[in-house]
Amino acid sequence: MGYTDDEWEVDTLPAAIQRKVGQLAALYYQRDAAELAAAGLSSVSYKEGDVQQSESYLSPADYQDKADRLLAALARYRRCSAL
């Protein structure tokens, strides 16, 4: 038996799951924002006078690897259903 809609209320999820779900959402947001900002670049540097800023972006494979590790950490919280 899986979780019902009522069981997915945020305040009823264990703190460990809440943290992992938040981390996964942040990772997906960062991935999407980086794709838009970088347009396929791996890094960007800016310089104006004495001020310099550099940004590096993860590859799509790096984002997927991080997502896979977060999902693997959540796997132990799955409920198995009898078929």
N, C-alpha and C positions, 0 to 999 in steps of 0.2 A: 504494500500500500504506500503510495506517495504522499506528499504533503498536500493538504487542502488549501484553498485560497486563504482561509482564516488563519492557518498555521504559518503563512508567509508574512504575517504582520511583523514589522521590523522589531518591535519591542519584545516579541516572543522568540526571536532567533538568538542562539547563543552568541556571546560577544566575539568568539573566534570567527564565526561565520560572518558576522557583521563587518569585521575588519577586512576579511578576505574579499567580500563582495565590494566593499569600498575601494580596496586596492585594485581589484579587477576593473571596476568602472573608471577609476583614475587612469589606469594603463590604457584602456581603450580610448579614452578622451585624449590622452597625450599622443597616442598613435595617430588618431584622426587629425589632430591639430598639427602634428609634425608633417603629415602628408600634405596638408594644405599649405603650410608655411614653406616647406622645403621644396615642394614640387619635384621630388625625386633626388634632391641633393643630400649628401651625407654630412655636410657641415657648411656653415656660412660665417663670414667674419665681416665686421663693420669697423671702420675707423674714421673718426672725425677729430682732427687736431690731436690732442694728447689722450683722447678717450678711445679705447678699443674694446670691442665685445665680440666674442665668438660663441657660436651655438653648434652643437653636434647632435645629430639625429641618429636614432637606432635604425637598423635595417628592418624591413618587414619580418624577416626571420627572427630577429632579436625580440621584437614585440611578441611574436607568436610563442617563442620559447618562454618568455616571462609569463604569458597568459597560461600556457600549459602547466607551468610549475604552480601557479596560483590555483588552477582548477584541480590539480593533483592533490594539493593540500586540503581541498574541500571534499575530495572523494570519500573520505572516511565518514562523513556526515550523511551520506546517501542512505536512504532506506531501501532495502531490498523488498521486492514484492514477490509473492508466490504466484506463479502463473498457472 
